[in-house]
């Protein structure tokens, strides 16, 4: 079987969706499915060079945020019939329209991963963008309605999606989701991290590793850390990730104003051994996000054997609580403060037991192979 994934970009700076495609490609290989990816990335982009699957980088089009490209529909007209199915990653952009048109013309099924973009949180937080989406819905809705399935990472994401826009009738399919087992030697990865950031070698630290964006609750974490910093003099905070909206400078200034700037570290986006080394070296991973349809980096932390401190807006929070591999609270300053305070108040043996359970919870719940098999079965049934 051959499956085509279409996504605006595979840049690691894009967070969860590009990582999901990379993880799915590994899982497809395990079950004998051939995968190719079409993107609007620039040909020759450095982050494409290390990928093990064919990527057709068609270059950015006009209205870059909308992905208006003449090359994508032309490429799809020539190539869509080579595939047994197409998976569209993301919505609210022109590739949606191009994939629907090409799939219907070629007579092949397609599926859509919204990757959280139908969560009603965005409507409340960005009312002007919500108005634009309402105007766009007559174009977006048919893409979802005519899909073989709209794929969701959790039942919670599925249920929330139905409340955002109307009409909202489509074939919803929650699929297993996660990552593959991390590669590399843990000790080597930790050493690589400390070699790059030696000032953290003898410090305990909380780790935030995601896009530096208001949706992720970075400001809540920084302010909450300031509230407990004097009580935990041996602990630092590492805020790692790409800054796509210029928020880091404001947070740095806030840290300076609070008087804790030397204990807050900004290593930028971490990849490869540096990322896994940071995850393995931290005391706990923290994500007080306002909205996460899944939270793939939370699963990465579990795979690295680390407990997670997350908000109840990360849609896998019930799993975390049930498996006792982390703490959960509200996506507010008080809730984030309580996450850090509760963690620090745990006796060391309890923290250790939580860490010891983390990898087993990952292995039991979060394998991307299940998603690959579900997508293959979806297209087999369509055939």
N, C-alpha and C positions, 0 to 999 in steps of 0.2 A: 504494500500500500504506500502511496505517496500523498503527503499532506503539505500544503503550503500555508505558512503563517504570514500575515501581513501586519506590520506595525510601523508606526511613524519613525521610530528610531530605536536602535539597539544600544545606544550609549548607556554605560553604567550610571551616568548622572540622572537618568530617567527613573531610577529606583526600581520598584517592584515589577512592573510589566516587562521591561527588557530582561530582567533576571529570570522571570517566569518562562519566557521563551527559551532562554539559554538552558534552563533546567529541564524543560520539556524536551528539548532536542536530545539531551543525554538519555532521558527516559525512553523516548521513541527508539533510540538505537538498541536499547535492551530488549525491545519486543519486536524488532524487525521492521519498523516503519521508517521509510525514508522521508526526511523533512528538508524543505528549502524555505527561505525567508526572503520576502520582498520588503524593502524599507525605503524611506525617503532620506536616508543618510547620504552624505557625500561619498562617492567612490574613493577608496583608498583611505578612509578614516582609520586612524590607528587602532581604535578599539575593535575593528572588524578583523584585523589580521590574525588573531589567535583563535578564531572560532573554527570549530571542526565540521561545520555544516555549510552548504552553499548559501551565500547571501547575495541577493541582487540589489545593490545599492543604486537607486535610481536618481538620487540627488534631490535636494529640496526644491519645491515649486514656489509659485507666487503665493502671497498671503501665508507665510511660513507656519503661523500658528494654526491655520486651518488645513494645511497640507494640500493646497490646490495644485495638482500636478497633472500635466498632460502625458508625462512619460509612464505613470502608473497604469492608467487605463489602456494605453497602447501595449504595454508589456503584458497585461492581463489578457488582452484579446488574443495575443500570440501564444500564451503559455498556460492559461487556465485549464484547458482540456487535458494537460499532462497529469493532472492531479485527481485524486479520488475525493478530495474535500479541501476546503479553505477555512482557516481559522483567522478571524479578524480580531485584533487586539486593540481595544480602545474604541471610544465612540466620539461623537461631536466633531467629526472632521470629514473632509472630502473622501479619504480612502474608503469610508463606509459605503458611500454611494457607488464608487468604482467597483468595489468587490461585489455588491449586490447585483449590479448590472452585468458584470462579467460572468458571475456564477449562473445567473438565469440564462444568459445567452449560451453558455457551454453546457447547461443541463447538469450541473454538479451541485452538491449540497455545500452549504457553508454554515459556520457557527460563529458566535460572537462572545468574546470575553469583555464585559464592560470594565473590569478591573476597578470596581467601586465607583465608577463615574455616575451611577444612577442613585447614589445615596442622597437622601433628602437633606443631609447636613449642608451640602454645597448650596442648596436653594436658600436655606436660612442665612448662611454666612455671606453669600454674594448675591444679593437680590437683583442687582443690575444684570449680572451674568445669567441669572435665572430667567429674567425677562427675555434675553436673547435666545435662551434655550427653548422657551415656550414658542417663540417665533420659528425656530428651526425644527421643532418637533414633527411637523407634517412631513419633513424629509427624513428625519432620523427614525421615526417610529416604523415605517415600512421595512427598514433594514432589520429591525428586531423581530417584527411580525413574520417576515418571510424566512428567517433563519431556521435551519433544521433544529437548532437549540440555542438559547442564550445561556451561557455557562457561568455559574456562580461558584465562588470558592467556599461559601458557607450558606446554610439555610437562612441565617440572619440577613446576609447580603441580598439573597433572593427576595425575602419578604419586604425589606425596606425598599427595594427597587420598584415594587409594584405601587408604592405610594407617591412617587415623585412626579409623574406626569400621566396624563390621560389623553387617549386610551392607552392601556398597558397590558394588552393580552398578547402573550407570546409563549413559546414552549420553554419553560424554565428547567434547567438541569444543574443542580449542585453536583460538583465533581470532587473527588479526593484531590488534595492539593498539598504542596510542600516543596522539598528540595531533595537532591540526592545526598548520599553520605559525603561529608566534606573530605576532600583529598588533601594529601600532605601530612607531614609528621608534626604533631602538636608541639613538641618541644622546640623544633626548628622554627615554627611559626611564632611562638612566644619570644624566642631569642631575637628573631628578625624585628619584631615590634619594639623590644627594649633597645636593640641596637640603634633604631631610628629615633626613639624617644627615651634616652637614658634617664632623664629626670623623673620618669614614672616608675623606674625599676623597684624602688623601695617604698612605693606609695600604694595604698588601697585606692581604687577609683571606681566610680560609677561611669558607665559607658552609654552615651547616646550615639547611635550610628544610623543615620538616615539623612534624607534631604533636610537642610536647614530652612524650614518653612513654617509659617504660623500654624498650619494644619497639624503639624507634628507636636505642638505643645512645648517647643524649645524654651519659650519665655517662661512658662510655668515651671519647667525643670530648673532653670537658672535661678529664679526667685525662691523656689523651694529649697534649693541647695544653700542659698544664702541664709535661710532660716535655721538650718541645722549645722552649718559649717563650724560654728564656734564649739558645738558639742562633739564634733567628730574631727578633731584636728589632724588625724592621720589619713583622712579621705580627701580625694580630689574629684573633680568632674571633668570628663573628656567628652566634648561635643564634636563628633566627627561626621563629615558629610559635605556634599556640594552645596554651595550657596547660590541659588539661581535667582533669587529675588532681592538680594542686597540686605538680608536681615542680619547677617553675622556682625556687621559693623555696629548696628544698634544694640545687639546683645553684648558685644564687647564693651561698649560704653556703659551699659547698665551694670555689667560686672565691676567695672572700675568705680562707678558711683557707689556700689554697695560695699566696696573695699575688699573684694575677694578675687580680683582679677588674677593674681599669681597662682591660684589654685584651680583655675578653669583653663583647659587646654583645647586648642583648636587645630588639630592635625590635618584638616581638609578631608577629602574623600580618600578612604582607605580601600585598597583592593588586594586580592590575592593573599599571600602570606601575611601581609600587614593587617588586613581585615580580620583574618582568622586568629592571628596572634593577639589582637586587641580584644576580641571576644573571649578568648581563652584566659586572658590575663586579668580581666576585670573582676571585681567583686560581684557585680550584678549588672544586667542590661536594663536600661530604663527607657520607656516610650510612653509618655503621657498624652498620646495623640487624641485629637478630637474626632478623627474618622479614619478607620483602617478596615477595608473590606476583608482583609486576611492578616497582613502583617508578616511578610515573608522573612524579614530580618529578625522577628521574634523567634521564628522557627530556627533560623541560623544560630541564634544564641543558645537555644536548647540543644541543637546538634553539637555545639561546642562545649556542652556540659555546664552552662551557666544559668542560674535562676533569672527570671524576668520580672520586672516591676512595670506594670502596664495599666492603662486606663480601661474602663469598661466600655470604651468606644472602639476598642480593637476586637474584631468580631470573633476571635477565638478565645476570648477571655474566660469563657465557661470551661473550656478544656484545661486552661492553665490552673484555674481554681480546683477543678476536680482532681487533677493529677498532683496537686500540691507542689508545683515546680515554680511558683512565683507568687506575687501579691497583686491584688487588683483593687483599684479605687476609682473615684470620679475624675473626669478630665477637667478639674478645677485646681486652683492654687492650693486650696486646703487638701484636696484629694492627693495631689502630687507630694505635698509636704508629709501627709500621712504615710505614703508609700515609703519614703526615705526614712522616716522616723520608725515605722514598724520594722523595716529591715534592720536598722541599727539596734533595735531593742531585742532582736532575736538572739538567743544564746548561740555561740559558735557551732555547737553540734547540730542545731536545727538548720542553720545556714548550710552546713556541710551536707546534711541529709537531703535538703532541697536540691543542691547541686548534683548530688549522686543520682537523683531520680530524673534529672533533666534529659539526658541523652536517651534513656529508655522511653520516655514520653514521646520524644521526637520520632524514634524508630517505630513506635507503635501506631502513631497517628498521622504522620506527615511525610508520606512518600509520594513524589511526583509521578512515580510509575503508575499509580492508580489513576491519575488524571490522563496520562497517555493512553492507558487501556480503555478508559471511558470514551475518549475522543475517537479512538480507532473503532470501537464498537458502534458508536453513533453513525459513523460514515459507512460501516459495513451494513448496518440495518437499512440505511438510505439506499445503498446499492441493490 
